[in-house]
């Protein structure tokens, strides 16, 4: 075999090796390309899910902002009502001091006293009478005690 034949055989061998390396490289590139495409698709899907979650959070955030505004308005309204009540109580206290009355007694119906005494004489307990007429037990007791003394 001549040197020229050897070079030609080496060239042919190099060419085959080059084709084989190129084929393997392309095959690996194809496999990598396919894997990368799958990964890219997966990432796109995740991105869409995250975008949809973000949009849901934006909507929820807007709803909460509106709710917060309503709560703030309600608090302002309560504060205004507290001021009105405070002014009314101060006015009542001032009038009470001016008239010399520390505690105002609520006038009861004398017929109610008679009804309480009648119920007591019929055997009803102080507690039951208090429930029936809508007064406290101590008030009913005081009325009964006062009636029995007289």
Helices and strands as residue ranges (DSSP letters): H 3-99, H 110-121, H 126-133, H 137-149
